[in-house]
């Protein structure tokens, strides 16, 4: 069983940057693909991006590619989401997830964290 805890959320001004972290415990971090999702108020959960087990490959929702970057440190059991040039529409609860699937139709989503709130002011 993988436990995930996100951190790093908060209030940021539009145009700024923020880095979210997701710490994993329970073992087997480097055997799981990792993903980030977000859910804005009154909207469905949206896929943000995912990263391969060794961190050598990642893919993103097309609308976010270029501003968001996922990385991971398998030595620390942490996955990161770097958000640049943030916009008010990026306001959401951000969740990390772990899983054994890694494709656009089925991103990793077997285990979930509790989420961290990001608010972007205009």
C-alpha positions as CSV (number, residue, x, y, z in Angstrom):
1,X,0.0,0.0,0.0
2,X,1.4,3.4,-1.0
3,X,0.7,6.4,1.0
4,X,1.0,9.8,-0.6
5,X,1.2,13.3,1.1
6,X,1.2,16.4,-1.0
7,X,2.6,19.7,0.2
8,X,3.6,23.1,-1.2
9,X,0.3,24.6,-2.1
10,X,-0.7,28.1,-1.2
11,X,-1.5,31.5,-2.6
12,X,0.5,32.7,-5.6
13,X,0.1,35.7,-7.9
14,X,-0.6,35.2,-11.5
15,X,2.6,34.9,-13.5
16,X,4.5,33.4,-10.5
17,X,5.8,29.9,-9.9
18,X,5.1,27.2,-7.4
19,X,6.5,23.8,-6.7
20,X,4.3,21.1,-5.2
21,X,5.8,18.0,-3.6
22,X,4.4,14.6,-3.0
23,X,6.1,12.3,-0.5
24,X,5.5,8.6,-0.8
25,X,5.8,5.9,1.8
26,X,4.8,2.3,2.1
27,X,7.5,1.0,-0.2
28,X,7.9,0.4,-3.9
29,X,8.0,4.1,-4.9
30,X,10.3,3.4,-7.9
31,X,8.0,0.6,-9.1
32,X,5.1,3.0,-9.6
33,X,4.4,5.5,-12.2
34,X,3.4,8.8,-10.7
35,X,0.8,11.4,-11.8
36,X,-0.7,14.7,-10.9
37,X,-4.3,15.7,-11.2
38,X,-6.3,18.8,-10.2
39,X,-9.9,19.6,-9.4
40,X,-11.2,23.1,-9.6
41,X,-14.4,24.1,-7.8
42,X,-17.5,22.7,-9.5
43,X,-15.4,21.0,-12.1
44,X,-14.4,17.4,-12.7
45,X,-10.9,16.1,-11.8
46,X,-8.5,16.9,-14.6
47,X,-5.3,15.0,-15.5
48,X,-2.2,17.2,-15.3
49,X,0.7,14.9,-16.2
50,X,2.5,11.7,-15.4
51,X,6.1,10.6,-15.1
52,X,7.8,7.2,-15.8
53,X,9.3,5.1,-13.1
54,X,12.8,6.3,-13.6
55,X,11.9,9.9,-14.3
56,X,13.2,9.8,-17.9
57,X,9.9,10.4,-19.6
58,X,6.8,12.4,-18.8
59,X,3.6,13.4,-20.6
60,X,1.1,16.2,-19.9
61,X,-2.3,17.4,-20.7
62,X,-1.9,19.4,-23.9
63,X,-3.2,22.6,-22.4
64,X,-0.6,22.6,-19.7
65,X,2.5,21.4,-21.5
66,X,5.2,24.0,-21.4
67,X,4.1,25.6,-18.1
68,X,4.0,22.5,-15.9
69,X,6.9,20.1,-15.3
70,X,6.9,16.9,-13.4
71,X,10.1,15.4,-11.9
72,X,10.8,12.8,-9.3
73,X,13.6,11.8,-6.9
74,X,13.5,8.1,-6.3
75,X,16.2,8.4,-3.6
76,X,13.9,10.6,-1.6
77,X,10.6,9.0,-2.7
78,X,9.3,12.3,-3.8
79,X,7.6,13.5,-7.0
80,X,7.3,17.2,-7.8
81,X,5.1,19.4,-9.9
82,X,6.7,22.7,-11.0
83,X,4.1,25.3,-12.1
84,X,5.4,28.3,-14.0
85,X,3.5,31.4,-15.2
86,X,0.5,30.4,-13.2
87,X,-2.9,31.7,-14.1
88,X,-6.1,32.2,-12.1
89,X,-7.6,29.2,-13.9
90,X,-4.9,27.1,-12.3
91,X,-6.7,27.5,-8.9
92,X,-7.6,24.0,-7.8
93,X,-6.8,21.2,-5.4
94,X,-3.8,19.3,-6.7
95,X,-3.5,15.6,-6.1
96,X,-0.7,13.2,-6.8
97,X,-1.3,9.6,-7.6
98,X,0.6,6.4,-8.0
99,X,-0.1,3.4,-10.2
100,X,1.1,0.7,-12.5
101,X,-0.4,2.2,-15.7
102,X,1.3,4.8,-17.9
103,X,-0.6,5.9,-21.0
104,X,-2.8,8.8,-22.0
105,X,-5.9,6.7,-21.8
106,X,-5.0,5.3,-18.3
107,X,-2.7,7.4,-16.3
108,X,-1.4,6.2,-12.9
109,X,-4.3,6.4,-10.5
110,X,-4.3,3.4,-8.1
111,X,-3.3,5.4,-5.0
112,X,-4.1,9.0,-4.1
113,X,-3.0,11.7,-1.8
114,X,-5.3,14.0,0.1
115,X,-4.5,17.0,-2.1
116,X,-3.1,20.4,-1.6
117,X,-4.9,23.7,-2.4
118,X,-3.4,26.1,-4.9
119,X,-4.9,29.6,-5.2
120,X,-3.8,32.0,-7.9
121,X,-4.7,35.6,-7.6
122,X,-5.0,37.9,-10.5
